[in-house]
Amino acid sequence: MFIVAVTACPTGVAHTYMAKAALEKGAKKRGHEIKVETQGAMGIENEITEADLEKADLIILAIETAINKMERFKGRKAMKITINQAIGKTDDVFAKAEKAVNG
């Protein structure tokens, strides 16, 4: 499965990047490919492209603040989670993601 994700916490510093690392580790553990965009104090990093969105089976939005370019995800299969879920309940997040994609 190919997943794209966005992480963004209210301050845009540590938790944004902790969530990114946790999602990348969780995807690898379960055999999935993932691209994680961060939106924080440094702006948008590792930006998700239209080609990424076309290829994606699912979008994970680990966001707790408004993000830039949210309109890109309209009408696409997405699930919204908290930063804490991304960091501390990664296995649960991917189990739900797999169920959302595979039924």
C-alpha positions as CSV (number, residue, x, y, z in Angstrom):
1,M,0.0,0.0,0.0
2,F,1.2,3.5,-0.7
3,I,0.3,6.1,1.8
4,V,0.8,9.8,1.9
5,A,0.6,11.7,5.2
6,V,0.8,15.2,6.6
7,T,1.9,15.9,10.2
8,A,1.4,19.3,11.9
9,C,1.2,20.2,15.5
10,P,0.1,23.5,17.0
11,T,3.7,24.7,17.6
12,G,5.1,23.0,14.5
13,V,8.3,21.8,16.1
14,A,9.1,18.5,17.9
15,H,5.8,16.7,17.7
16,T,5.4,17.3,14.0
17,Y,8.7,15.5,13.4
18,M,8.1,12.8,16.0
19,A,4.8,11.9,14.3
20,K,6.6,11.8,10.9
21,A,9.3,9.4,12.2
22,A,6.7,7.2,13.9
23,L,4.5,7.0,10.8
24,E,7.6,6.1,8.6
25,K,8.7,3.4,11.1
26,G,5.2,2.0,11.4
27,A,4.7,1.9,7.6
28,K,8.0,0.1,7.1
29,K,7.2,-2.4,9.8
30,R,3.9,-3.3,8.1
31,G,5.4,-3.4,4.6
32,H,3.9,-0.2,3.3
33,E,5.5,2.7,1.4
34,I,4.8,6.2,2.8
35,K,5.7,9.8,2.1
36,V,5.2,12.2,5.0
37,E,4.9,15.9,4.5
38,T,5.5,18.1,7.5
39,Q,4.0,21.5,8.0
40,G,5.7,23.3,10.9
41,A,8.0,26.1,11.9
42,M,10.1,25.4,8.8
43,G,7.1,25.6,6.5
44,I,6.1,22.7,4.2
45,E,8.8,20.1,3.9
46,N,8.7,17.0,1.7
47,E,5.6,18.3,-0.1
48,I,3.2,15.8,-1.4
49,T,2.8,16.2,-5.2
50,E,-0.1,15.6,-7.4
51,A,1.7,12.4,-8.7
52,D,1.9,11.2,-5.1
53,L,-1.8,11.8,-4.6
54,E,-2.7,9.9,-7.8
55,K,-0.6,6.9,-6.6
56,A,-1.8,7.0,-3.0
57,D,-4.1,4.4,-1.6
58,L,-4.8,6.5,1.5
59,I,-4.0,9.9,3.0
60,I,-3.3,10.1,6.7
61,L,-3.7,13.6,8.2
62,A,-2.0,13.7,11.6
63,I,-2.8,17.3,12.2
64,E,-3.9,19.4,15.2
65,T,-3.9,22.7,13.5
66,A,-4.9,24.2,10.2
67,I,-2.6,23.2,7.3
68,N,-1.8,24.9,4.0
69,K,-3.1,23.4,0.8
70,M,-5.8,21.3,2.5
71,E,-7.9,21.5,-0.7
72,R,-5.6,18.9,-2.3
73,F,-7.2,16.2,-0.3
74,K,-10.9,17.0,-1.0
75,G,-12.7,14.0,-2.5
76,R,-9.9,11.5,-1.7
77,K,-9.8,8.7,0.8
78,A,-8.3,10.1,3.9
79,M,-8.3,9.5,7.7
80,K,-7.7,12.2,10.3
81,I,-5.8,11.2,13.5
82,T,-4.1,13.1,16.3
83,I,-0.4,13.6,16.7
84,N,-0.5,11.5,19.8
85,Q,-2.1,8.6,17.9
86,A,0.6,8.9,15.2
87,I,3.3,8.8,17.9
88,G,1.9,6.4,20.5
89,K,-0.7,4.2,18.7
90,T,1.0,3.7,15.3
91,D,0.0,0.0,15.0
92,D,-3.6,0.9,15.6
93,V,-3.4,3.7,13.0
94,F,-2.0,1.3,10.3
95,A,-4.6,-1.4,11.2
96,K,-7.4,1.1,10.6
97,A,-5.7,2.3,7.5
98,E,-5.4,-1.2,6.1
99,K,-9.1,-1.8,6.9
100,A,-10.1,1.5,5.2
101,V,-8.3,0.5,2.1
102,N,-8.9,-3.3,2.0
103,G,-12.4,-3.4,3.6
